[in-house]
């Protein structure tokens, strides 16, 4: 009997406060085999989540229309989808983890470190 493994692309929701950071991160993740839905701020992301369930959520602390930590708490109450939290501020690490993030990455960071952490959370990629 032959076993065939079917690999589906993981779908990630990325909520950012910076177009440049979002675009660069999206390109890296797409090259690694992920489908990435990006939103500058919470409004579009909240609408997206009413109709879609991503495999994971990446969220920044500083958003143009809200606080990333508060939204992380809100997401955790509504869903068990793993959340990777980004911040420029090292002091956000413990609050992010307490808010329900499964991992924290301080900006700026090496994109290979980001990729490694995402691979651990959402499955190995090439």
Biotite code that builds the C-alpha atoms (Angstrom):
import biotite.structure as struc

atoms = struc.array([
    struc.Atom([0.000, 0.000, 0.000], chain_id="A", res_id=1, res_name="UNK", atom_name="CA", element="C"),
    struc.Atom([1.370, 3.413, -0.983], chain_id="A", res_id=2, res_name="UNK", atom_name="CA", element="C"),
    struc.Atom([0.986, 6.402, 1.286], chain_id="A", res_id=3, res_name="UNK", atom_name="CA", element="C"),
    struc.Atom([0.907, 9.810, -0.288], chain_id="A", res_id=4, res_name="UNK", atom_name="CA", element="C"),
    struc.Atom([1.431, 12.910, 1.782], chain_id="A", res_id=5, res_name="UNK", atom_name="CA", element="C"),
    struc.Atom([-0.527, 15.914, 0.629], chain_id="A", res_id=6, res_name="UNK", atom_name="CA", element="C"),
    struc.Atom([0.963, 19.169, 1.834], chain_id="A", res_id=7, res_name="UNK", atom_name="CA", element="C"),
    struc.Atom([-1.309, 22.196, 1.920], chain_id="A", res_id=8, res_name="UNK", atom_name="CA", element="C"),
    struc.Atom([0.097, 25.680, 2.067], chain_id="A", res_id=9, res_name="UNK", atom_name="CA", element="C"),
    struc.Atom([-0.315, 27.167, 5.503], chain_id="A", res_id=10, res_name="UNK", atom_name="CA", element="C"),
    struc.Atom([-2.339, 30.366, 5.520], chain_id="A", res_id=11, res_name="UNK", atom_name="CA", element="C"),
    struc.Atom([-1.021, 33.153, 7.708], chain_id="A", res_id=12, res_name="UNK", atom_name="CA", element="C"),
    struc.Atom([-2.685, 36.429, 8.632], chain_id="A", res_id=13, res_name="UNK", atom_name="CA", element="C"),
    struc.Atom([-0.177, 39.242, 9.118], chain_id="A", res_id=14, res_name="UNK", atom_name="CA", element="C"),
    struc.Atom([-1.335, 42.413, 10.913], chain_id="A", res_id=15, res_name="UNK", atom_name="CA", element="C"),
    struc.Atom([1.257, 45.169, 10.732], chain_id="A", res_id=16, res_name="UNK", atom_name="CA", element="C"),
    struc.Atom([1.689, 48.856, 11.345], chain_id="A", res_id=17, res_name="UNK", atom_name="CA", element="C"),
    struc.Atom([4.378, 49.275, 8.690], chain_id="A", res_id=18, res_name="UNK", atom_name="CA", element="C"),
    struc.Atom([3.891, 48.780, 4.950], chain_id="A", res_id=19, res_name="UNK", atom_name="CA", element="C"),
    struc.Atom([7.646, 48.229, 4.411], chain_id="A", res_id=20, res_name="UNK", atom_name="CA", element="C"),
    struc.Atom([7.953, 45.635, 7.186], chain_id="A", res_id=21, res_name="UNK", atom_name="CA", element="C"),
    struc.Atom([4.789, 43.923, 5.990], chain_id="A", res_id=22, res_name="UNK", atom_name="CA", element="C"),
    struc.Atom([5.861, 43.756, 2.329], chain_id="A", res_id=23, res_name="UNK", atom_name="CA", element="C"),
    struc.Atom([9.338, 42.386, 3.107], chain_id="A", res_id=24, res_name="UNK", atom_name="CA", element="C"),
    struc.Atom([8.017, 39.802, 5.549], chain_id="A", res_id=25, res_name="UNK", atom_name="CA", element="C"),
    struc.Atom([5.283, 38.708, 3.149], chain_id="A", res_id=26, res_name="UNK", atom_name="CA", element="C"),
    struc.Atom([7.821, 38.130, 0.351], chain_id="A", res_id=27, res_name="UNK", atom_name="CA", element="C"),
    struc.Atom([10.016, 36.021, 2.622], chain_id="A", res_id=28, res_name="UNK", atom_name="CA", element="C"),
    struc.Atom([7.114, 33.916, 3.834], chain_id="A", res_id=29, res_name="UNK", atom_name="CA", element="C"),
    struc.Atom([5.681, 33.384, 0.364], chain_id="A", res_id=30, res_name="UNK", atom_name="CA", element="C"),
    struc.Atom([9.103, 32.220, -0.859], chain_id="A", res_id=31, res_name="UNK", atom_name="CA", element="C"),
    struc.Atom([9.031, 29.719, 2.015], chain_id="A", res_id=32, res_name="UNK", atom_name="CA", element="C"),
    struc.Atom([5.725, 28.299, 0.833], chain_id="A", res_id=33, res_name="UNK", atom_name="CA", element="C"),
    struc.Atom([3.173, 30.156, 2.946], chain_id="A", res_id=34, res_name="UNK", atom_name="CA", element="C"),
    struc.Atom([0.080, 31.999, 1.778], chain_id="A", res_id=35, res_name="UNK", atom_name="CA", element="C"),
    struc.Atom([0.081, 35.379, 3.535], chain_id="A", res_id=36, res_name="UNK", atom_name="CA", element="C"),
    struc.Atom([-2.876, 37.743, 3.951], chain_id="A", res_id=37, res_name="UNK", atom_name="CA", element="C"),
    struc.Atom([-1.687, 41.193, 5.044], chain_id="A", res_id=38, res_name="UNK", atom_name="CA", element="C"),
    struc.Atom([-3.474, 44.101, 6.654], chain_id="A", res_id=39, res_name="UNK", atom_name="CA", element="C"),
    struc.Atom([-2.206, 47.477, 7.804], chain_id="A", res_id=40, res_name="UNK", atom_name="CA", element="C"),
    struc.Atom([-4.077, 47.709, 11.073], chain_id="A", res_id=41, res_name="UNK", atom_name="CA", element="C"),
    struc.Atom([-6.958, 45.927, 12.702], chain_id="A", res_id=42, res_name="UNK", atom_name="CA", element="C"),
    struc.Atom([-10.005, 46.947, 10.683], chain_id="A", res_id=43, res_name="UNK", atom_name="CA", element="C"),
    struc.Atom([-9.359, 44.834, 7.600], chain_id="A", res_id=44, res_name="UNK", atom_name="CA", element="C"),
    struc.Atom([-7.946, 41.984, 9.651], chain_id="A", res_id=45, res_name="UNK", atom_name="CA", element="C"),
    struc.Atom([-11.065, 41.778, 11.813], chain_id="A", res_id=46, res_name="UNK", atom_name="CA", element="C"),
    struc.Atom([-13.258, 41.692, 8.706], chain_id="A", res_id=47, res_name="UNK", atom_name="CA", element="C"),
    struc.Atom([-11.046, 38.970, 7.192], chain_id="A", res_id=48, res_name="UNK", atom_name="CA", element="C"),
    struc.Atom([-11.368, 36.853, 10.340], chain_id="A", res_id=49, res_name="UNK", atom_name="CA", element="C"),
    struc.Atom([-15.162, 36.919, 10.190], chain_id="A", res_id=50, res_name="UNK", atom_name="CA", element="C"),
    struc.Atom([-15.008, 34.805, 7.025], chain_id="A", res_id=51, res_name="UNK", atom_name="CA", element="C"),
    struc.Atom([-11.631, 33.011, 7.197], chain_id="A", res_id=52, res_name="UNK", atom_name="CA", element="C"),
    struc.Atom([-9.664, 30.969, 9.701], chain_id="A", res_id=53, res_name="UNK", atom_name="CA", element="C"),
    struc.Atom([-5.920, 31.178, 9.075], chain_id="A", res_id=54, res_name="UNK", atom_name="CA", element="C"),
    struc.Atom([-3.459, 28.593, 10.364], chain_id="A", res_id=55, res_name="UNK", atom_name="CA", element="C"),
    struc.Atom([-1.590, 31.320, 12.215], chain_id="A", res_id=56, res_name="UNK", atom_name="CA", element="C"),
    struc.Atom([-1.549, 35.010, 12.993], chain_id="A", res_id=57, res_name="UNK", atom_name="CA", element="C"),
    struc.Atom([1.435, 37.351, 13.064], chain_id="A", res_id=58, res_name="UNK", atom_name="CA", element="C"),
    struc.Atom([0.750, 40.647, 14.805], chain_id="A", res_id=59, res_name="UNK", atom_name="CA", element="C"),
    struc.Atom([2.769, 43.755, 15.604], chain_id="A", res_id=60, res_name="UNK", atom_name="CA", element="C"),
    struc.Atom([2.443, 45.712, 18.813], chain_id="A", res_id=61, res_name="UNK", atom_name="CA", element="C"),
    struc.Atom([2.158, 49.141, 17.153], chain_id="A", res_id=62, res_name="UNK", atom_name="CA", element="C"),
    struc.Atom([-0.809, 49.401, 14.836], chain_id="A", res_id=63, res_name="UNK", atom_name="CA", element="C"),
    struc.Atom([-2.357, 52.515, 13.280], chain_id="A", res_id=64, res_name="UNK", atom_name="CA", element="C"),
    struc.Atom([-5.833, 51.783, 14.632], chain_id="A", res_id=65, res_name="UNK", atom_name="CA", element="C"),
    struc.Atom([-5.311, 49.890, 17.872], chain_id="A", res_id=66, res_name="UNK", atom_name="CA", element="C"),
    struc.Atom([-2.999, 48.119, 20.258], chain_id="A", res_id=67, res_name="UNK", atom_name="CA", element="C"),
    struc.Atom([-1.515, 44.787, 19.218], chain_id="A", res_id=68, res_name="UNK", atom_name="CA", element="C"),
    struc.Atom([-1.374, 43.459, 22.787], chain_id="A", res_id=69, res_name="UNK", atom_name="CA", element="C"),
    struc.Atom([-5.046, 44.198, 23.384], chain_id="A", res_id=70, res_name="UNK", atom_name="CA", element="C"),
    struc.Atom([-5.991, 42.513, 20.121], chain_id="A", res_id=71, res_name="UNK", atom_name="CA", element="C"),
    struc.Atom([-3.803, 39.512, 20.951], chain_id="A", res_id=72, res_name="UNK", atom_name="CA", element="C"),
    struc.Atom([-5.831, 39.070, 24.174], chain_id="A", res_id=73, res_name="UNK", atom_name="CA", element="C"),
    struc.Atom([-9.074, 39.420, 22.238], chain_id="A", res_id=74, res_name="UNK", atom_name="CA", element="C"),
    struc.Atom([-7.972, 36.865, 19.649], chain_id="A", res_id=75, res_name="UNK", atom_name="CA", element="C"),
    struc.Atom([-6.948, 34.398, 22.334], chain_id="A", res_id=76, res_name="UNK", atom_name="CA", element="C"),
    struc.Atom([-10.407, 34.580, 23.908], chain_id="A", res_id=77, res_name="UNK", atom_name="CA", element="C"),
    struc.Atom([-12.037, 33.842, 20.545], chain_id="A", res_id=78, res_name="UNK", atom_name="CA", element="C"),
    struc.Atom([-9.633, 31.356, 18.957], chain_id="A", res_id=79, res_name="UNK", atom_name="CA", element="C"),
    struc.Atom([-6.832, 28.886, 19.524], chain_id="A", res_id=80, res_name="UNK", atom_name="CA", element="C"),
    struc.Atom([-4.980, 29.906, 16.346], chain_id="A", res_id=81, res_name="UNK", atom_name="CA", element="C"),
    struc.Atom([-1.261, 30.314, 17.175], chain_id="A", res_id=82, res_name="UNK", atom_name="CA", element="C"),
    struc.Atom([-0.068, 33.924, 17.357], chain_id="A", res_id=83, res_name="UNK", atom_name="CA", element="C"),
    struc.Atom([3.489, 35.178, 16.768], chain_id="A", res_id=84, res_name="UNK", atom_name="CA", element="C"),
    struc.Atom([3.937, 38.657, 18.233], chain_id="A", res_id=85, res_name="UNK", atom_name="CA", element="C"),
    struc.Atom([6.415, 41.313, 17.007], chain_id="A", res_id=86, res_name="UNK", atom_name="CA", element="C"),
    struc.Atom([7.589, 44.406, 18.842], chain_id="A", res_id=87, res_name="UNK", atom_name="CA", element="C"),
    struc.Atom([10.435, 46.915, 18.927], chain_id="A", res_id=88, res_name="UNK", atom_name="CA", element="C"),
    struc.Atom([10.174, 46.940, 22.711], chain_id="A", res_id=89, res_name="UNK", atom_name="CA", element="C"),
    struc.Atom([11.777, 44.113, 24.687], chain_id="A", res_id=90, res_name="UNK", atom_name="CA", element="C"),
    struc.Atom([9.413, 44.940, 27.565], chain_id="A", res_id=91, res_name="UNK", atom_name="CA", element="C"),
    struc.Atom([6.491, 43.689, 25.421], chain_id="A", res_id=92, res_name="UNK", atom_name="CA", element="C"),
    struc.Atom([7.730, 40.090, 25.461], chain_id="A", res_id=93, res_name="UNK", atom_name="CA", element="C"),
    struc.Atom([6.213, 38.917, 28.749], chain_id="A", res_id=94, res_name="UNK", atom_name="CA", element="C"),
    struc.Atom([2.913, 40.797, 28.237], chain_id="A", res_id=95, res_name="UNK", atom_name="CA", element="C"),
    struc.Atom([2.623, 39.316, 24.715], chain_id="A", res_id=96, res_name="UNK", atom_name="CA", element="C"),
    struc.Atom([3.120, 35.785, 25.993], chain_id="A", res_id=97, res_name="UNK", atom_name="CA", element="C"),
    struc.Atom([0.691, 36.432, 28.850], chain_id="A", res_id=98, res_name="UNK", atom_name="CA", element="C"),
    struc.Atom([-1.813, 37.767, 26.304], chain_id="A", res_id=99, res_name="UNK", atom_name="CA", element="C"),
    struc.Atom([-1.716, 34.442, 24.475], chain_id="A", res_id=100, res_name="UNK", atom_name="CA", element="C"),
    struc.Atom([1.041, 34.677, 21.888], chain_id="A", res_id=101, res_name="UNK", atom_name="CA", element="C"),
    struc.Atom([2.925, 31.398, 21.389], chain_id="A", res_id=102, res_name="UNK", atom_name="CA", element="C"),
    struc.Atom([6.134, 33.236, 20.528], chain_id="A", res_id=103, res_name="UNK", atom_name="CA", element="C"),
    struc.Atom([7.658, 36.711, 20.525], chain_id="A", res_id=104, res_name="UNK", atom_name="CA", element="C"),
    struc.Atom([10.175, 38.231, 18.157], chain_id="A", res_id=105, res_name="UNK", atom_name="CA", element="C"),
    struc.Atom([11.871, 41.548, 18.840], chain_id="A", res_id=106, res_name="UNK", atom_name="CA", element="C"),
    struc.Atom([12.409, 43.857, 15.889], chain_id="A", res_id=107, res_name="UNK", atom_name="CA", element="C"),
    struc.Atom([14.743, 44.261, 14.163], chain_id="A", res_id=108, res_name="UNK", atom_name="CA", element="C"),
    struc.Atom([15.465, 40.593, 13.628], chain_id="A", res_id=109, res_name="UNK", atom_name="CA", element="C"),
    struc.Atom([17.165, 38.319, 11.143], chain_id="A", res_id=110, res_name="UNK", atom_name="CA", element="C"),
    struc.Atom([14.675, 36.947, 8.615], chain_id="A", res_id=111, res_name="UNK", atom_name="CA", element="C"),
    struc.Atom([16.205, 33.483, 8.948], chain_id="A", res_id=112, res_name="UNK", atom_name="CA", element="C"),
    struc.Atom([15.318, 33.568, 12.658], chain_id="A", res_id=113, res_name="UNK", atom_name="CA", element="C"),
    struc.Atom([11.752, 34.565, 11.750], chain_id="A", res_id=114, res_name="UNK", atom_name="CA", element="C"),
    struc.Atom([11.545, 31.721, 9.260], chain_id="A", res_id=115, res_name="UNK", atom_name="CA", element="C"),
    struc.Atom([12.905, 29.216, 11.788], chain_id="A", res_id=116, res_name="UNK", atom_name="CA", element="C"),
    struc.Atom([10.373, 30.272, 14.424], chain_id="A", res_id=117, res_name="UNK", atom_name="CA", element="C"),
    struc.Atom([7.502, 30.102, 11.950], chain_id="A", res_id=118, res_name="UNK", atom_name="CA", element="C"),
    struc.Atom([8.654, 26.670, 10.818], chain_id="A", res_id=119, res_name="UNK", atom_name="CA", element="C"),
    struc.Atom([8.564, 25.460, 14.422], chain_id="A", res_id=120, res_name="UNK", atom_name="CA", element="C"),
    struc.Atom([5.068, 26.839, 15.004], chain_id="A", res_id=121, res_name="UNK", atom_name="CA", element="C"),
    struc.Atom([3.429, 26.031, 11.659], chain_id="A", res_id=122, res_name="UNK", atom_name="CA", element="C"),
    struc.Atom([5.421, 23.202, 10.172], chain_id="A", res_id=123, res_name="UNK", atom_name="CA", element="C"),
    struc.Atom([8.781, 22.727, 8.517], chain_id="A", res_id=124, res_name="UNK", atom_name="CA", element="C"),
    struc.Atom([9.400, 24.219, 5.099], chain_id="A", res_id=125, res_name="UNK", atom_name="CA", element="C"),
    struc.Atom([12.357, 24.099, 2.742], chain_id="A", res_id=126, res_name="UNK", atom_name="CA", element="C"),
])
